Amino acid sequence: MDKPSRLIDREPHDGSSWLEYLEVVGVIALVTVAGWFSKLDYHALGQIYLLAVVLLAVRVGRWPVLFSAIVSAVTWNFLFIPPRWSLTILNFNDTMLLLSYLAVALMAGQFTARIRAQERYAHLRERQATALFHLTRALAGARTLDEAVEAALRQADGLFKARTALLIADDGVLQSHPAGSFQLDETDRRVSEWVQRHGREAGRFTDEQVAAEALHLPLLRSDVGLGVLAIRLPAEVTRLAADQWELMEGFAAQIALLVEREQLRAASEREKFFAESTRLQRALLDSVSHELKTPLAVLRSAGDKLHTEDAAKRSALTAEMRTATRRLDHLVANLLNQSRLESGALSVRPDWCEVRDILNAARRAMGEALNDRPLTISVPEDMPLLWGDEPLLEQVVANLLSNAVRHTPPATEICVSAGRTSTEGKEQVFIRVADRGPGIPPELRENLFEKFHRYRETRPGGLGLGLSIVRGFVRAHQGEVVAENHPGGGACFTVFLPHAWPAEIPADEL
């Protein structure tokens, strides 16, 4: 694809002006006057003219140097080489001397001017490299895309003495970034859309879409348009030097790289989220199907045999059906509670609660699961009332008891205690469930309260939602749950809840 023509100075500007030509005339005149009043031979004077030309080449541009070489040769011939006051040269050796002088002066001037041009070009390249280095460092230090864009546009504003705007493509639609230092009008927006479609610059300083007030550069990565960088320079700027074009294109390329990196990061995050969501969904389906299969099989089998005339057997079958039903009820309750937590539909209805009632209700909810576990409940006589949602707190304690049963062998003691404590001057009520099992493995601590997270050595059963629901319900009460290994062996879960005396409760909540 052909690029549009640009209003551009292809070569680095050498700075030649009428002042440099005036300087050349002054230096040649000074050498001429000094030579006229001196007793130097015209051969020696020619060397002085040559030295003056070389020194001028260090200060002025290429064309003033060429002018100085020719003017000095003509002046030297006319005033000093015999015959004086004439451009005619009678001596062949003088003719060769003059021609040699002119050639050396021209070459010395050109070489010196070329070195100066290369020096200027190197300086420009260094300036470009420094600007891009500072830009890259600023982009690398930014924590978000917005911070990076802000840093890039502010550097562009200062470097080009202009105002900038950035449009990023989102599903094919260009969206203006708020970090821009000017708002695009309707004309400039149409030009940006044209640049996005065609993938080449347009607007000011080009022959495409010349009505625009800004120069529009595409943000391209692998020929894919990611957006448009618009640069509005002062009205007095009519042309851009080649190095300015290169620097602007470098800025556009760095911003394009930044946008692409952010889009790839976002795509990677979406992919990770999708993969994790798929994994959790699969884990949920597998766990639910497994958990439902066992109690349903028990109910089906017991239902088929319930017509027996044997009263003892019928009683045993009924007990099995009650256990299976309780297991199904616990499974469904956990799923519903987790759904309420994630959807934000959980509402806490606090009231004054008796801690002993909460613990006893949780114990009854466990049913026969605690038959083979020695359970002790310790509550001080002066235990105050608790301000909270009693059904939710019962579920918290029941889940902690279920977790202790699931992770300890039969006949393992479970201790439930409650009390009041003060932490950093704040009154709190605590409920603690401790067992004498194997304790919490170190590798499990980090994800202990995550949903669907189960220890690989745990006995089959459960969805891995119990502790996640505990933490959600406790936080809904503005409290916290802490898990640690008991000094005497086993795991210990402590629920801390804010404590308030009745007088501290607002009247409309009583």
C-alpha positions in Angstrom: 0.0 0.0 0.0 1.4 3.3 -1.0 1.9 5.9 1.7 0.6 9.4 1.2 3.1 12.1 0.5 4.2 14.3 3.3 5.2 17.8 3.9 8.6 16.8 5.1 12.2 18.0 5.1 13.9 14.8 4.1 17.4 15.9 5.1 18.3 17.2 8.5 18.2 21.0 8.3 21.7 22.5 8.2 20.6 25.8 9.7 22.0 27.9 6.7 20.7 31.5 6.7 21.6 34.9 5.4 23.5 35.5 8.7 25.9 32.7 7.8 26.6 34.2 4.4 27.2 37.5 6.1 29.6 35.8 8.4 31.4 34.3 5.4 31.7 37.7 3.7 33.0 39.3 7.0 35.7 36.6 7.5 36.9 36.7 3.9 37.0 40.5 4.1 39.0 40.4 7.3 41.6 38.0 5.9 41.8 40.2 2.7 42.4 43.4 4.7 45.0 41.7 6.9 46.7 40.3 3.8 46.7 43.7 2.0 48.5 45.4 4.8 50.9 42.6 5.5 54.1 41.7 3.7 53.2 38.1 3.3 53.8 36.4 0.0 50.6 35.5 -2.0 51.5 31.8 -1.5 51.3 32.1 2.3 48.2 34.2 2.0 46.5 31.4 0.1 47.1 29.1 3.0 45.5 31.6 5.3 42.5 31.8 3.0 42.3 28.0 3.1 42.5 28.0 6.9 39.6 30.5 7.0 37.5 28.3 4.8 38.1 25.2 7.0 37.3 27.2 10.1 34.1 28.5 8.5 33.0 25.0 7.7 33.0 24.3 11.4 30.5 27.1 12.0 28.3 27.4 9.0 26.3 25.2 6.7 27.2 23.4 3.5 26.2 26.1 1.0 27.9 29.0 2.9 31.1 26.9 2.9 30.9 26.5 -0.9 30.3 30.2 -1.2 33.3 30.9 1.0 35.6 28.7 -1.1 34.6 30.4 -4.3 34.7 34.0 -3.0 38.1 33.4 -1.3 39.6 31.9 -4.5 38.3 34.8 -6.6 39.5 37.4 -4.1 42.9 35.8 -3.8 43.3 35.7 -7.5 42.0 39.2 -8.2 44.0 41.0 -5.5 47.1 39.0 -4.8 48.1 36.6 -7.6 50.1 38.5 -10.3 48.9 40.3 -12.2 46.9 42.1 -9.5 43.5 43.6 -10.2 42.9 41.0 -12.8 41.5 37.5 -13.0 44.1 36.6 -15.5 46.9 34.3 -14.4 50.1 34.4 -16.5 52.1 31.8 -14.7 51.1 28.1 -15.2 52.3 27.2 -11.7 50.0 29.9 -10.2 47.1 28.5 -12.3 47.7 25.1 -10.9 48.1 26.6 -7.4 44.8 28.4 -7.7 43.0 25.3 -9.0 44.5 23.2 -6.3 43.4 25.7 -3.7 39.9 25.8 -5.0 39.7 22.0 -5.1 41.1 21.6 -1.6 38.9 24.4 -0.2 35.8 22.8 -1.7 36.6 19.3 -0.5 37.6 20.5 3.0 34.5 22.5 3.2 32.3 19.6 2.0 34.0 17.1 4.3 33.7 19.4 7.3 30.1 20.2 6.5 29.3 16.4 6.1 30.9 15.7 9.4 28.8 18.4 11.0 25.7 17.0 9.3 26.5 13.5 10.6 27.1 15.0 14.0 23.7 16.7 13.8 22.1 13.4 12.6 23.7 11.5 15.4 22.4 14.1 17.9 19.0 13.7 16.5 19.2 9.9 16.7 20.4 10.2 20.3 17.5 12.6 21.0 15.1 10.1 19.5 16.6 7.2 21.4 16.5 9.1 24.7 12.9 10.1 24.1 11.9 6.6 23.3 13.9 5.3 26.3 12.1 7.6 28.7 8.8 6.6 27.1 9.5 2.9 27.4 10.6 3.3 31.1 7.4 5.3 31.8 5.3 2.6 30.2 7.1 -0.2 32.0 6.5 1.6 35.3 2.8 2.1 34.8 0.5 -0.3 36.7 -2.5 0.1 34.4 -3.2 0.9 30.8 -4.7 4.3 31.8 -1.5 5.3 33.7 0.7 4.2 30.7 -1.4 6.2 28.2 -1.4 9.2 30.5 2.5 9.1 30.7 2.9 8.5 27.0 0.6 11.4 25.9 2.2 13.9 28.4 5.6 13.0 27.1 4.4 13.5 23.5 2.9 16.9 24.5 6.1 18.2 25.9 8.4 16.7 23.2 6.5 17.9 20.2 5.1 21.0 21.9 1.7 19.9 20.8 -1.6 18.5 22.0 -2.4 14.9 21.6 -5.4 12.6 21.6 -5.6 8.8 21.6 -8.4 6.7 20.2 -8.5 2.9 21.0 -10.4 0.5 18.9 -13.0 -1.5 20.9 -14.8 -4.1 18.8 -14.1 -2.0 15.7 -15.3 1.3 17.3 -12.8 4.0 18.2 -13.2 5.2 21.7 -11.4 8.4 22.9 -9.1 8.0 25.9 -9.7 10.6 28.6 -6.0 11.3 29.0 -6.0 13.2 25.7 -5.1 16.9 25.9 -7.7 18.0 23.3 -11.1 16.8 22.1 -11.4 15.8 18.4 -14.1 17.6 16.4 -16.3 15.9 13.9 -13.8 16.4 11.1 -10.9 15.0 13.0 -13.0 12.0 14.2 -13.9 11.2 10.6 -10.2 11.3 9.7 -9.4 9.0 12.6 -11.9 6.5 11.3 -10.4 6.8 7.8 -7.0 6.1 9.3 -8.3 3.1 11.2 -9.8 1.6 8.1 -6.9 2.2 5.8 -4.0 1.8 8.2 -1.9 4.8 7.1 -1.4 8.4 8.3 -3.7 11.2 7.2 -4.6 14.8 8.1 -2.3 17.7 8.4 1.2 17.5 6.8 -0.1 14.8 4.4 -2.1 14.8 1.2 -4.9 12.7 2.6 -7.8 14.3 4.5 -6.1 17.6 4.6 -9.0 19.4 6.2 -8.1 17.9 9.6 -6.3 20.2 12.1 -4.3 17.3 13.5 -1.9 14.7 12.1 -3.4 11.2 12.6 -1.1 8.2 12.9 -2.3 4.6 13.0 -1.5 2.2 15.8 -0.5 -0.9 13.9 0.6 -4.3 15.1 1.0 -7.1 12.5 -1.1 -4.9 10.1 -4.0 -4.8 12.6 -5.3 -1.4 13.6 -5.5 -1.0 17.3 -6.3 2.7 17.3 -5.2 6.2 16.2 -2.8 8.7 17.7 -3.8 12.3 16.8 -1.2 15.1 17.2 -2.2 18.8 16.9 0.9 21.0 16.4 0.9 24.8 16.6 -0.5 26.6 13.6 2.9 28.2 12.8 4.4 24.8 12.1 4.1 24.2 8.3 6.5 21.4 7.7 8.0 18.5 9.7 11.6 17.4 9.7 12.3 13.7 8.9 13.5 13.1 12.5 10.2 14.5 13.8 8.3 12.1 11.6 10.4 9.2 12.8 9.9 10.2 16.5 6.2 10.5 16.1 6.0 7.1 14.4 8.2 5.7 17.2 5.7 7.0 19.8 2.8 5.6 17.8 4.6 2.2 17.6 5.3 2.1 21.4 1.7 3.0 22.2 0.5 0.3 19.8 2.7 -2.2 21.6 1.3 -1.1 24.9 -2.3 -1.4 23.7 -1.6 -4.8 22.2 0.1 -6.0 25.4 -3.0 -4.8 27.4 -5.4 -6.6 25.0 -3.3 -9.8 25.2 -3.3 -9.6 29.0 -7.0 -9.0 29.1 -7.6 -11.9 26.7 -5.3 -14.1 28.9 -7.2 -13.1 32.0 -10.5 -13.9 30.3 -9.1 -17.2 29.1 -7.9 -18.0 32.7 -11.3 -17.0 34.1 -13.1 -19.1 31.5 -10.9 -22.1 32.2 -11.3 -21.7 36.0 -15.1 -21.3 35.5 -15.2 -24.4 33.4 -13.1 -26.3 36.0 -15.3 -25.2 38.8 -18.4 -26.0 36.9 -17.1 -29.5 36.1 -16.1 -29.9 39.7 -19.5 -28.8 40.9 -21.3 -31.1 38.5 -19.1 -34.0 39.4 -19.4 -33.4 43.1 -23.2 -32.8 43.0 -23.8 -35.9 40.8 -21.6 -38.0 43.2 -23.2 -36.6 46.3 -26.7 -37.0 45.0 -26.1 -40.5 43.8 -25.5 -42.1 47.2 -28.5 -40.8 49.2 -30.8 -41.3 46.2 -29.6 -44.9 45.9 -30.3 -45.3 49.7 -33.8 -43.8 49.3 -34.6 -46.0 46.3 -33.3 -49.2 48.0 -35.1 -48.4 51.3 -38.3 -47.4 49.5 -38.3 -50.7 47.6 -37.9 -52.7 50.9 -40.1 -50.6 53.1 -43.1 -52.9 52.6 -41.5 -55.7 54.7 -43.5 -57.1 57.6 -40.4 -57.1 59.9 -40.8 -54.1 62.2 -37.1 -53.9 63.2 -36.0 -54.0 59.6 -38.6 -51.4 58.7 -37.4 -49.2 61.5 -33.8 -49.5 60.2 -34.9 -48.6 56.7 -36.7 -45.6 58.0 -33.6 -44.5 59.8 -31.5 -44.9 56.7 -34.1 -42.8 54.7 -33.9 -40.1 57.4 -30.1 -40.0 57.1 -30.2 -39.9 53.3 -32.8 -37.2 53.4 -30.8 -35.1 55.9 -27.7 -35.5 53.7 -29.7 -34.3 50.6 -31.1 -31.4 52.7 -27.5 -30.4 53.8 -26.3 -30.6 50.2 -29.1 -28.4 48.8 -28.7 -26.0 51.7 -25.0 -25.5 51.0 -25.7 -25.0 47.3 -28.4 -22.4 48.0 -26.3 -20.6 50.6 -23.3 -20.4 48.3 -25.5 -19.0 45.6 -26.9 -16.4 48.0 -23.4 -15.4 49.0 -22.1 -15.0 45.4 -25.2 -13.2 44.1 -25.3 -10.7 47.1 -28.8 -11.9 48.0 -27.8 -12.8 51.5 -29.5 -10.5 54.1 -28.7 -10.7 57.8 -31.7 -10.3 60.1 -30.0 -9.8 63.5 -31.7 -10.3 66.9 -30.7 -11.2 70.4 -29.5 -14.8 70.4 -28.6 -17.2 73.2 -25.2 -18.8 72.4 -26.2 -22.1 74.1 -29.3 -22.3 71.9 -27.2 -21.8 68.7 -24.7 -24.5 69.7 -27.5 -27.0 70.7 -29.4 -26.3 67.5 -26.2 -27.0 65.4 -25.7 -30.2 67.4 -29.2 -31.3 66.6 -28.8 -30.5 63.0 -25.8 -32.8 62.8 -28.1 -35.7 63.8 -26.5 -39.2 63.9 -23.2 -37.9 62.4 -22.1 -37.1 66.0 -23.1 -40.4 67.5 -19.6 -41.8 67.5 -17.9 -38.6 68.5 -17.4 -37.4 72.1 -18.7 -33.9 72.0 -18.2 -31.4 74.8 -19.8 -27.9 74.9 -18.4 -25.3 77.2 -20.1 -21.9 77.6 -19.5 -19.7 80.7 -22.4 -18.9 83.0 -22.0 -15.2 82.4 -22.0 -15.5 78.6 -23.9 -12.4 77.2 -26.5 -12.4 74.6 -25.3 -12.3 71.0 -26.6 -9.8 68.4 -26.8 -11.8 65.2 -28.9 -13.9 62.7 -29.5 -17.1 64.7 -30.2 -19.4 61.7 -27.1 -18.2 59.9 -24.9 -18.7 63.0 -26.4 -22.2 63.5 -25.4 -23.0 60.0 -21.8 -21.7 60.7 -21.4 -23.9 63.8 -23.0 -26.9 62.0 -20.6 -26.6 59.1 -17.6 -26.4 61.4 -18.9 -29.5 63.2 -19.4 -31.3 59.9 -15.9 -30.3 58.8 -14.5 -31.8 62.1 -16.4 -35.0 61.6 -15.3 -35.4 58.0 -11.6 -34.8 58.7 -11.1 -36.9 61.8 -11.3 -40.6 62.5 -14.2 -42.1 64.5 -14.2 -41.7 68.3 -12.2 -38.4 68.0 -13.2 -35.8 70.6 -14.7 -32.5 69.4 -14.8 -29.5 71.7 -17.1 -26.6 71.2 -16.6 -23.5 73.4 -17.7 -19.9 73.5 -16.8 -16.8 75.4 -16.0 -13.1 75.3 -12.7 -11.5 74.5 -11.2 -8.0 73.9 -8.9 -7.3 71.0 -7.3 -3.9 70.5 -10.0 -2.4 72.8 -12.9 -4.0 70.9 -15.2 -6.3 72.6 -15.8 -9.6 70.7 -17.7 -12.8 71.2 -16.0 -16.0 70.0 -17.2 -19.5 69.2 -14.5 -22.2 68.9 -14.7 -25.7 67.4 -11.6 -27.8 68.0 -10.9 -31.4 67.3 -8.1 -33.9 68.0 -7.5 -35.0 64.5 -4.5 -34.7 62.1 -4.7 -30.9 62.0 -4.5 -28.5 59.0 -1.8 -29.5 56.5 0.5 -26.5 55.6 -0.3 -26.8 51.8 -4.0 -26.4 52.6 -3.8 -23.2 54.6 -3.7 -20.7 51.7 -6.9 -22.0 50.1 -8.7 -23.4 53.2 -11.8 -21.2 52.8 -12.0 -21.3 49.0 -15.1 -23.0 47.5 -14.8 -26.5 46.0 -11.4 -26.8 47.6 -11.0 -30.2 49.3 -8.0 -31.9 50.8 -7.0 -34.9 48.7 -6.9 -37.3 51.7 -10.4 -36.4 52.8 -12.9 -39.2 52.9 -15.4 -39.1 50.0 -18.4 -36.8 50.4 -19.1 -33.1 50.5 -18.7 -30.4 47.9 -16.0 -28.3 49.5 -18.4 -25.5 50.2 -18.7 -25.8 54.0 -15.8 -23.5 55.1 -16.5 -21.1 52.2 -20.1 -20.6 53.5 -18.7 -20.2 57.1 -16.5 -17.4 56.1 -19.2 -15.7 54.0 -21.8 -15.9 56.8 -19.3 -14.7 59.4 -18.2 -11.7 57.3 -21.8 -10.8 56.7 -21.9 -10.3 60.5 -18.8 -8.1 60.3 -16.8 -10.8 61.9 -13.9 -13.1 61.0 -13.0 -16.8 61.2 -9.5 -18.0 62.0 -8.1 -21.5 61.4 -5.1 -22.8 63.2 -3.6 -26.0 64.5 -4.4 -26.8 68.2 -1.3 -26.9 70.4 -2.3 -30.3 71.7 -3.0 -31.6 68.2 -5.9 -31.2 65.8 -7.5 -28.3 64.0 -9.1 -25.3 65.7 -11.6 -22.9 64.0 -12.5 -19.7 65.9 -15.3 -17.4 64.9 -15.0 -13.8 66.2 -18.1 -11.6 66.1 -18.6 -8.0 67.3 -20.1 -7.8 70.7 -22.5 -5.1 71.8 -24.5 -4.7 75.0 -28.2 -4.1 74.7 -27.9 -0.4 75.4 -25.6 0.0 72.4 -28.2 -1.4 69.9 -30.2 1.3 68.1 -33.8 1.5 69.3 -35.2 0.8 65.8 -33.4 -2.6 65.7 -34.6 -3.8 69.1 
